[in-house]
Amino acid sequence: MAESTTTEQRTTGEQRPDLDLTRAQWQPSGQAVGDVQIAFVDGFIAMRDRRSPDGPAVVFSPGEWRGFMLRARDGEFDLT
């Protein structure tokens, strides 16, 4: 099953290109703890669930990734 994202426009007005993730070099995030993998593709950062590699990936622009990482470090997404 080929993975790709479709072209979409975010509320910020930013246009996303079609990204072919079939040849992405997926790597564990952080210190290889957890089920998240990331890949750097054509200037974007893709994130997926390691347990479901054929599932969807979330794609971030560099600015969105920085914002996501800052909020994650501040504990904004903690469920406990």
N, C-alpha and C positions, 0 to 999 in steps of 0.2 A: 504494500500500500504506500503510495507516494504521499509525503507530507508537504504541504505548502500552505501559505497564507494567501488570502485574497487581498486585492487592493481595497483599501477602505480609507475613509476620511474621518479623523477624530474630531472631537468638538474643538480642538485647538486649531483646526484647519489643516493639520499636517497630513499629507498624502502618504500612504504606505505603498511601497512597491510589492509586486508579487515576489515572494521569497521561496526558493526551492530549498527545503530543509532535508532532502533525501541524502545529501552528502555532507551535512553539517557534522562538525567534530564536537560531539556532545561530551561534556565533562561534568564531574560532580561540582556542585556549588560549595562554597565555603571550605570546610575541612573534611569533605567527603562524608559528612554526617547528614542523614536524611534522605529523602526521596526526590529531591529536585536536581535537575541537570540544566546546564546552560550551554549555549553555543553562540558564537559571534559570526554573523552572516551579513555580508554586504553593509557593514556599518550599523547594524541593528543587533540587539541581544534577544535571543529566543530562550524561553524557559519552558520545561516540560516535566511531567511526572515520570521518574525513572521506571516505575512499575507499569506504566502504560505508554511505551515508546511510540506506538502507532496512534495514540490519542492526539488531541490538539495541543498546540504550543501557544503560549502567550508571547507576543513580540513587542519589545520596547524600543523606543528611540534612545539614544544615549542620555538625553535629558530626563526622560521618563524613568530610565533605569537608575540614574543618580537619585531622583526623588524617591523612588521605591526603596532603594537601599537605605537612605537616610531615615525614612519612616520605619522600616523594619528594625534598624538598629536602635531606634527610640522605643521599640516595643509596641508600635501602633497596631500591629497585626497579631499580637499574642492572643491566643485563645484561652489562656489560663488566668 
